[in-house]
Amino acid sequence: MAVHYRTKGVVLRKKDKAEADRFFDVFTEDFGKIQVLGKAIRKINSKLKSGIDIFCLSEIEFIEGRNYKTLTDATIVNKFYNIPYDFRKIRIVLRISEVLDEFIKGYYKEQDIFNLLKETFIKINNSPKSKNLDLIYYYFIWNFLANQGYSPQLFECVLCKTKLNPYGIYFSCKEGGVLCRHCQNSNNGAKKINSDIVKILRIILKKDWEFLSRVRIEQSSLRLLEDISSEAIFKFSPINV
């Protein structure tokens, strides 16, 4: 007799198979990232159809088959109605999905990541400002990396331990955080940043979203944040470690 497994999960992708089937990539609360097959789910009279879709939080039930996990029941918990109809929000969600694909392979149960992902989807769905969408992405990325053990030093120079000078701050993923102007060089890939970036990262890693969402951030600082975030993902990706 087949064992039925039940859990909640955020649906990150879907892909049609054959005439009426569909695969779903789901990051779950109890089993990490899994792929489930909804058999005949694309048929009009499918009972599963209303219970699962891309970019939603669903409670799902599945059985483990020889080749696939087969979906047997599904109920939507949170539809996140605003995401599928906003291209900017879709773009952020897809970027997050790509990061999870790159870092997490196979079963990886991690309650903190599931909670962070669910929290992030809620923020994206509820965000009325396009500015905040990029911030939400950075909020997810740096807290995700911290969960993976890559939390940068942001209070003193990583190498010489001196106090930061706001007029000479550099960031190096290779060294693991901020550097003073005396310790930065081309060998450690240091990038000049401003004090706003340090403050933003500190707030992000404190998970103080309410405060962060009210902070006025210059466009130049957002570009710097994008640069060091992309560099951190590349540096710490399992492909490159």
N, C-alpha and C positions, 0 to 999 in steps of 0.2 A: 504493500500500500504506500502510495506516494506521501511524503511529508510536506505539509503546507507551511510556508514561512510567511510571516506578516510583519510589515514595517512601514515607516513613513519615508518618503524621499522626494527630493527636488528633481524634476525632469529637465535634463539639460539638452537632450537631442532626441530626434525621432527619425526613422528611416524606413521607408516602405519596402516590403518584401513580398514577392509573388503577387497574386492578384488582390488579396484582401488582408494580408498580415502586415504587422508593423513592429519594428524594433524600437525600444525606448532605452536611452542611457539615463540612469537614475542614480543620484548620489543619495544613499540611504542612511538612516539613523543607526541601523544595526549591522549592516554588511558592507559599508563603504560604497564605492562606485560599482554598480552592476549593470548588466544589460538584460532586459526581459523582452520576451516575444509575446505580443498580443495577437493571438491567432484569430483570423476573421474579424479583426477589430474595425476594419474599414467598411464593413457591411453596414447598411442602414439600420438593421435590427440588432446589431451587436449590443449586448448588455454592458460590455466593458467600455464602450466608446465614450460615454459621458463621465467616466471616472478618472481619466488620465489624459494629459495633453502636454505638449512642450511648454516650458516655463511656468509650471504649476507645482504646487506641493500636494502630493497624493498619498493616501494610505493604500498600500498595495499588498496583495497576497500572490505568492507564486510557488510553483513546484520546481524542483531541480531535475531536469531531464538529462539525457545522455549528451546532447549537444547544446541545449538552450535552457535557460530559466523561463518557464512558461507562465504568463500572467493568468491568474484564475479569478481575481477580484480586484476592483479598484474604486476608490472614492476620493473625489477632490476635497482637500482640506482648505486650500487657499488658491484661488484661480489666478491671483496677481493680474487682474484685468487690464491694468494700464501698460504692462510690458509689451504684449504682442502688437499693440497699435502705435508704438512709438519707436521709430528707427534708432534713435539715439540710445534708448534703453536696451533695445535688442543688441546693439553693438557692444555695450558694456557687458551684458550677460554672456555673449559669445566669447568675449575676451577672457572672462572668468572661466568659462568652460574649457577653453584652450589651455589655460594654466593648470587646471585640475587634470586634464588629459596628460599633460607633460610630466607632472610630478607624481601622479598616483596611478599605478598600474595594478590591475587585479584587485583582490579583496584588500581593504584597508579600513578597518573599523576605527573611526575617530570621532567621538561625540563632539569635541570642540570644533572640528572643521564643519560638521553638519550644522551645528548651531550658528557658526559664523556665516555659512552659506545661506541659511534660512533668514538670518538677520539682514544680510546684504540684499537679498531679493525683496524683502519688505521695504528696505530703504529705497531701492531703485523704483519699486512700484509706486511708492508714496511721494517720491521727489517731484516737486513742481518746477524746479530750476535745472536748466541744462548744465550750469556750472557745477552743481553738486554731484552730477553723475560721474564725472571724472574723479572727484574726491572720494566718492563711494568706492570706486574701483581701487584707488590707492589704499583706502581703508581696508578693503578685503586683502589686497596683495601683501601689505606689510604685516598684517596680523596672521595671515596664512603662513608667510615665511617665518615669522616668529614661532608659530606652532611647529614648524619643521626644524627649528633650532637655529634659525638665521636671524637673530635679533641684533641690530647694529648698536654700537656704542655711540651715544649721542651727547654725552656730558663732558667728555674730555678727549684729548688727542689719544687715539688708540695706541700709538707708539711711545710717545714721551710722557704721557699722562698730564700734560699741562692744561690749564684752564683755557677754554676757547676764547679767541679774539674775534669779535663779530666782523672785523674787517679782513680776516684772512682764514676762512673756513673752507676745507676741502673734504670731499667724500670719496671713500675708496671701498668698493665691495670686496676687493681682494684682501684688504687689511681688516675689514669688518666694522667700518664706521667712519667717524669724522677724524680729520687730521689737521694739524696746525700747518702754517705756511713753511715751517722749517722741515717738517717730515714728509711733505708731499713731494712726489717726483714722478717722472714718466714711468718708472718701473712698477709702481703700485697702482697705476691707472687712476690717479686722483683727479677728481673733477671739482672745479671751484663752485661753491654754492653760497647762498646767503643765509643769514640767521633765520629768516622766515622758514626755510626748508627744515632746519633743525627743530624749530618750534612745532611745525606741522607734524613731523614724524613722531615727536614726543607725545603730542595729543592723540595721534592715531594709535600708538602703542599703549596708551592709557585707556583706549576705547571710549574716549569722551566725545562721541559723535555730536551730542547736543551743542557743545561748545564749538567744535570744529565747523559745523554747518553754518554758524553765525560769523565765522572769521572772514574778513575781507582778504582775498588772496589775489595778488597781481598775476596777470597772464604770464609774465616772465617766470614767476615762481612755479606756476603750473607746468610750464615747459620743462623746467629743471626737474620737477618731481617726476614727470613722464620719463625723462632721460635716465635718472638713477633707478627708477622702478623697473624699466625695461632691462637695464644692465644687471640689476639684482636677479631678475627672473632668469636671464641668460647664464649668469655666473653660477647660480645655485641649482639650476636644472639638473636632474639626475643624469641627463645626457652628457653634461659637461663636467660634472663633479668627478 
